Amino acid sequence: MRSTIKRIAAMALVVASALGLTVASGGTALAWGPACRNGEVATGFKFTGDGIKIRTRPAGNATVLGLGYRSHNLAGGGRHGDFIYVIDWTTNVRGWAPGAYVTWQCAGQTHPSG
């Protein structure tokens, strides 16, 4: 079972690279976003504000699982409409956050996720 998961993760990394997606550094989650430019190194995702609601599904009326803050370390995942699936490594909360409040970073520079 573990070897199957590793093979699937490896294939996902190949597909992500081919599509120009960045790969999150914490854990095995794929990060949504354009590839870094000019040899910059992907450093992950960040919230643009404090108290950002992380929800069970990509909808404004979905149950809130936790709150995200600028200081938290994130991995980004799939995108659905205006929402991005995030893993908040600081609190270990996984769910959907509004894309307007999530940025991706390359070599310390912040780029909008949307």
Residue pairs with C-beta under 8 A, 6 or more apart in sequence:
9 28
12 30
13 23
13 30
16 22
16 23
16 30
17 23
20 34
20 35
21 30
21 31
21 32
21 33
21 34
21 35
22 31
22 33
22 34
22 35
22 36
22 42
22 104
22 106
23 30
23 31
23 42
24 30
24 31
24 42
24 44
24 45
24 74
24 75
24 76
24 87
25 42
25 43
25 44
25 75
26 44
26 73
26 75
26 87
26 89
27 75
27 87
27 89
29 75
29 76
29 77
29 87
30 77
31 42
31 44
31 45
31 75
31 76
31 77
31 104
32 76
32 77
32 78
32 79
32 84
32 85
32 104
32 113
33 45
33 76
33 104
33 111
33 113
34 104
34 111
35 42
36 42
36 106
36 107
37 106
40 106
40 107
40 109
41 106
41 107
42 104
42 105
42 106
43 105
43 106
43 107
43 108
44 73
44 74
44 75
44 76
44 104
44 105
45 74
45 75
45 76
45 84
45 86
45 102
45 103
45 104
45 105
45 113
46 70
46 72
46 74
46 102
46 103
46 104
46 105
46 110
47 68
47 69
47 70
47 72
47 74
47 97
47 101
47 102
47 103
48 70
48 100
48 101
48 102
48 103
49 70
49 101
50 67
50 68
50 69
50 70
51 67
51 68
51 69
52 67
52 68
52 69
52 97
52 98
52 101
52 102
53 64
53 67
53 68
53 97
53 98
54 64
54 65
54 66
54 67
54 68
54 86
54 88
54 93
54 94
54 95
54 96
54 97
55 62
55 63
55 64
55 65
55 83
55 95
55 96
55 97
56 62
56 63
56 65
56 95
56 96
57 95
57 96
58 80
58 81
58 82
58 83
58 85
58 96
59 83
59 96
60 98
62 96
65 93
65 94
65 95
66 88
66 91
66 93
66 95
68 74
68 86
68 88
68 91
68 93
68 97
68 101
69 90
71 90
72 88
72 89
72 90
72 91
73 88
73 89
73 90
74 86
74 87
74 88
74 89
74 102
75 86
75 87
75 89
76 84
76 85
76 86
76 102
76 104
76 113
77 84
77 85
77 86
77 87
78 84
78 85
79 85
79 99
80 96
82 98
82 99
82 100
82 114
83 96
83 97
83 98
83 99
84 96
84 97
84 98
84 99
84 102
84 113
85 94
85 95
85 96
86 94
86 95
86 96
86 97
86 102
87 93
87 94
88 94
99 113
99 114
100 114
102 113
103 110
103 111
103 112
103 113
104 110
104 111
104 113
105 111
